[in-house]
């Protein structure tokens, strides 16, 4: 927290006209809120304060699309490898996954928490691979999905024949995994563009109003997701 405050204070002292801060964790957002910065501030990837200008991908919508996609393929439920607690995007995806399952009237499995790394996805994937009732997994980012695919292959669980997998982010490697990964695409370039436009509009009151700060996401369907076994 002290590091965040010191960094913002330094920018303010150096006469910055505005600040764009990447704050993926809630505590970073709270630290920024406590700085009482006089210059315009735009926060990326954080939802800590309704009055704070922020730009982010729509994690709730992305998780809903991923979960509904798997349910639509006939899977009885969808398991979830979540990101670490306290990260805004991870918490939002977890909440949306759970509410989507509840709205569909299907069982809600206990989520498994990773740390965004492929290694954590691999270890959690090994746990899931031992369960015959696991047929669909939504993973909170593509790196963990990569590790889960490795674990399922190692355990002899066919993807998507026995287990369907959907990731999140659409990293450049996602299309070249075996099988190519179904994932939720976040337009990071658009997030950057909107954040800059938003900041400029706050610096210059004559600038046109910025677009919606919640950037839409797209489900990219590839070969890692398929019909539930037996369908």
Secondary structure, 3 states (H helix, E strand, C coil): CHHHHHHHHHHHHCCCCEEEEECCEHHHHHHHHCCCCCCEEEEECCCCCCCCEEEEECHHHHHHHHHHHHHHCCCCCCEEEECCCCEHHHHHHHHHHHHHHHHHCCCCCCCEECCCCHHHHHHHHHHHHCCCCCCEEEECCHHHHHHHHHHHHHCCCCCCCCCEEEEEECCHHHHHCCCCCEEEEECHHHHHHHHHHHHHHHHCCCCCCCCCCEECEEEECCCCCCCCCCC
